[in-house]
Amino acid sequence: MNAKAASNTELFKLNGTPTFRQAFPQAMQHVLAMLIGNITPPMLIASTLSLPAEEQIMLTQAAMIIGGITTLLQLYPVFGFGMGLPSVMGVAFAYMPILTMIGTQYGIAAIFGSQLVAGFVSIFIGMFMGKIRKFFPPIVSGTVVLSIGLSLYETAITYMGGGSASRGAGTFGSGQFWILALVTLAVTLTCSLFGKGYVKVSGMLIGICAGYILALFMGDVVDFSTLSSAGFFAVPVPFHFGLEFHPDAIFMMILMYVVQAVQTIGDVSSTTMGGFGRQATDQELGGAIKGQSICGMIGACIGGLPTDPYSQNVGLICTTKVVAKRVFLIVGLVMLAAGICPKFSALMATIPQPVLGGATVTVFAAITMSGIQLLGEQPLNYRNKMIVGIALAIGIGIDSVPEILQFAPQLVQNVLGSSLMVSFLIVFFLNIIVPEDNSPE
């Protein structure tokens, strides 16, 4: 093996030493994959609560900072907080219904107050992971990952059609957006399936670049207005939004942290399975949850909303097999840089959503297949098939027809309005209640 070939393999080793030229493109793929998803929740919360523009900027920048801190802590654990494996963390969409409900009823200070308490409680989930992991076998974690993958398809298609904003403008699904999405998808697939070396593992980045260049020639598809108005340096002000504590808000947030802990188990399991070909250890799972929890507490103090592992980035790890810590160190540092330099973050945000949608379809597909792979670790006999099938059917069904909960209390609507939460609750309890069946498939 020559020196160049040996150097290339460093990307696929946890403690590998790829050059900056090798690592940076891989890192940027992950940054681009998570960027829009990371900054969108704080923007939606700010809009829902009618916060002033300067506070919306503070929430958005805090999202990048807390995402970078959490990513780095997972990579380099401190006192058992963190798992020592690559994981790109960012603000979680799954929390949106709960955050919106708490914010609408009590204000944004109640969001961060309940987040602070729930993050503390969640630390104990990580501490006792070795004892409670038996309640989360592959049939549970696999169903959660599969549910995540399936639920992300709507996001990808919405992006491909131009995003939610284009619906109000009457341009959703226009031919222009279809061309951008399909060209990006075609370039990404071509590089990933037929490319070699860097071209193969950088397929998503190349696809996004191709789509972005095409968008520049389409006229007004790329919006530079936010770039021109963004500043060069800004940091969040600690406790700017305050902290308020309401028992019902705290209860709902704790429940969400429990569900997100299960998702973290699924995402970490997918990472170790797809990137390392093995199961995650109790120490890794517990460390991941504890790291995520304490960063939730830090986020509550600086305006950063709750985080979780980004499933699209897990899928990217599974497809590229790039796991070198050096790559994800760059990811964390770039996120921090974006957090203190709004101009950089604004530039990334100019990438049209159809381009991101076309690129991330392949990633979401990989997540779904990771869930199926996890489910395959247990015999798919009649018992297990029915448990998984019922969990997915009811979870996705309620998500598709939310009106079925219109007469339920608001708390129930918020809890059961998420396909992920419904699927988790059903598969979790059925797996405990239904007697074990060791018969073959």
Helices and strands as residue ranges (DSSP letters): H 3-8, G 9-12, H 20-48, H 53-75, E 89-91, G 93-95, H 96-106, H 108-127, H 129-132, G 133-135, H 138-160, H 164-169, H 175-194, H 198-201, H 203-216, H 225-229, H 247-276, H 282-302, E 307-309, H 311-320, H 325-340, H 342-348, H 353-375, H 382-400, G 402-405, H 410-416, H 419-433
